[in-house]
Amino acid sequence: MARILVVEDNAANLQLMLYLLKAFKHEAVAAPDGVSGLLAAEESVFDLVLCDVLMPGIDGFEFARRYKKDPRNTAPLVAVTALAMVGDRERLLAAGFDGYIAKPIEPETFVARLEPFLRETAAPVTRSHPDEAAERVGQAHGPVILAIDDVQVNIELVRSSLQPFGFRVLAARNVQEGLQQAKEVKPALILCDLHMMGGDGFEMLRSVKASPELGDVPFFFLSSTTWGTNERLRGMQLGATKFLVRPIDPRTLRREVEAAIAER
């Protein structure tokens, strides 16, 4: 686990980065502007500092100058920026940044791209392989949630949101694997991505509702895709319970899951 300071004035970007970092067990500290970021760096020790560049007041370049001027600040400084013009990379490095990550933030790769910058003293990020899902189910004691998604970071986000509160999260990477696991361990609820390799979420929903054993299981779509009227209508016709869009606050996801299980 690493301790990471996030300096970002855009609330949506800030919450997304905090959400992703915490999902991978990092300790994330928020600073909504350059001044509060510098104060946080003075008051505490971090393994990594992430900083937006285009901020009002003290922008990223000024933040980098002041941050690097203090010899106590030894943590790598990484720019998270939408700047993509020729020469911007060189300008950022010359200003004192140790590297940069381009916006818009990609949830699937964001945390992995930070690992090269983390200090050796920071504990490595712990990831779970899909094969470990069955073992985790055997160790926990709460309702089983089947999460179907072909992106591992999305599975981890579900796990980190639900497992600390007693749920057992079983993972599947595609429709075929999801159906097999659903039949072996009838889940209390299914969370399914829409667009996946080897079959989409609608195919999974159709198969679940056609099964006598699984037809009454609440089925949530959880996707990064913005839901259009046609997709929502199709999902409702097939029997979907909820349509949730990532990124989603862990507390919101947990409340939705608890409510659906309780209603069932």
N, C-alpha and C positions, 0 to 999 in steps of 0.2 A: 504494500500500500504506500502511495506517495501523497505528500501534502502539496496541493497545487492551488496557487492564487490565480483567479480569473478576473482580469480587469476589462470590463466591457460595458458600454453605456446603453446598448440596445437590449431591452429587457428580454425579448424573445430569444436572441442568441445567447444571452447570459444563462437563462434558465435551461436551454438545451444543453449547453456545455456542462453545467452543474449536474444535470440529470444523467448524462452519459458517464461522467467521471465517477459519480457516486454509485452508478450501476456496476462499475468495475471495482468497487471497494476502495476507491481513492477518497481522501479527504479533500473536499473542494471548498475554498473560501471565496466569496464574491466581493468584488469592489466595483461599484457602478460608475466610477470615473477615475481619472488619473491621480488626483490628489488622495482619495481614499485608498487607492492602490499603493501609493508610496508610503502612506502611513501604516498600512498593513504590513508592508515589507520591513519597515523599521521595527515594528512591535513583535514580529514573529519570524520564525525560520520556515522556509519553504523548499521543496525539492524541485519545483518548476514554477515559472510564472508565465501565464498566457496573457497577451495584451492586444486589444484592438488598436488600430492605427488612427482611424478617422474618428476622433472623439472631440467634443467641445471642451474648451478650457485648455487643459494640458493634453495635447494629442500624443499619439504613440511615440513619435520621435523625441519629444521632450521628456516623456516618461522614461524612455530608454536612456537618455543622456543622464538624467538624475539618478536613475536606478543603478547604472553602471558606475557612477561616480562614487557611490558608497561602497567601500571595500568589504563591508559585511554582507553585501548581496552577492552571494556566490552561485545561486541557483540559475540555471539556464533561462534565458528570456526568449520567448517565442512569440512572434507576431501572428495574430489571426486576423486576416485582412482580405478585403475584396480588391485591393490594388493588383492589377494584372498588366500594367503597361510595361513596355520595354525599359529595363533599367531599374524597375521598382525593387527587384530582389537585391541587386547590388546596393541600392540606397538603404534598404532595411538593414543589411549586414553591416554597412558602413556606420549606421547610426548606433550600432551596439547589439542588435538582435542576433541571437545565435541560430535562428532559423525562422521559418514562417510556414503557416498553413493557410491555404486559400479558402475564402468564403465563396459560395454558401457551404456551410458545414455539412459533411456527409456522415450521418450517424453510424453507418456500417464500418467506416474506416477511421473515424476521428481518434479514438483512444489508441489504436494501434500505431498511428502516426506520431504519437507523443512519446512512445517508448524509447526511441533513440536519444531523446533529450533528458530522460530521467537520470538522476544521479545514481551511482552504484549503491549508495546507501539506502535508496528507496526499495522497498520490497517489490518483487515482480508482480505483474498483473496475473491474477489467477483466473483461468478460463476453464470452462467445463466442456468436455467433449460430449456429443450426443449420446455416446455409449454409456455415460455415467448416469443418464436419466433414470433408468430402472433402479439402480442402486440407491439413488436419492429417494425415490418413492418408497423403497423398503425401509429407509431410515426415519421418515417423517410419519406423522399420524393424522394430518388433517385431510380435507377434501382434495381429490386429485383434479388438477387443471391440466388439460392437454393443450400445449402450445405448438402450433404447426407453422413453421417458418423456415425458409432456406437460408436465412442470414443469421449466423450465430450470435451476433451482438443483440439482435432483437429477442432471441431466446433468453439471453442473460438479463436483459432489461425486465422481462416478465418474471424471471426467477427472483431477481433482487427486489421486485415490487411485492411479491406474494409470499415467498418462502419464509421470510422473517416473521410472518404473521400466521404461521401454522399450515399454510397450503403446501401440497405436494405438487411440484411442477414436473410433468412428463413431457419430453420434447420429441418432435418429429420433424424431419426435413422436407417431406413431400406428402402428397395425398395418399399414396400407397402405404407408406410407413405410418401415417396418421391413422388410417382406417384399421390397420393391423393392431396398433397399440390401443386404439379406442375399444376394439372388441375384446382384447385381452384384459384390460383394466378399464371398466366402464367409468369414464370421468364424470365429475360433478358438473363440469363446464368445459367447452372447447373454445380456444382462442385461435383464430386462423388468419393468416395473411391472405391477400387476394391474388397477387401475381407471384407465382412460384414456378420453378423448373419442374417439369413432369406433372402438370395439372394445376388448375387454378383453384381458388377458394370456393367458387360456385360448384365445382365438381365435387369437392369434399362435402359441402353442405348438402348437396343432392343425395349423396351416398349415405350420409348420416341420417337424414330424415326418412330415407327409404328402408332403413334397418329397424326391425322390430325391437331390437335390444337398445338402440341408441336414439330412437326417434324423439324421446322426451328430453334429451340432454340440451341445455341452453347452448346456443352457438353464437359466438361473438366474432365479427370480422374486426381485426386489428391491423391496420394498414397505413402506410405513408401516403397512400393515394387519396386525393380529395374525392369524396363521394358525389357522383352526379345523380340526378333524378332517376335515370334509367337503371343505374347500378343498384340504388337503394330499392327501387321497385322490384327489380329482379330478385334481390336478396330477401325482401319481405315475402314475395310470392313463394320462395323456396323454403321459408321458415326461419330466417335469421332473427336472432333476439336483439342484437345491438350492432351498431356500426361505429367503431372507435377509430380515431385518426392519431397516428404517431407524429410528433412526440406527445406523450400523454403523461400527466403528472402521476407518479406512483400511487398517491393517495386516491386520486380519482379512479384509477384502474381498480384498485382494491375495493373501493366502495361499490363500483358497478358489479364486480364479480360477487361480492357478498350479497348484494341486493337480489341478483338473479338466482343465486343458490337458495336464498331464503324464500323467495317467491315460489320456486319450484317445490 
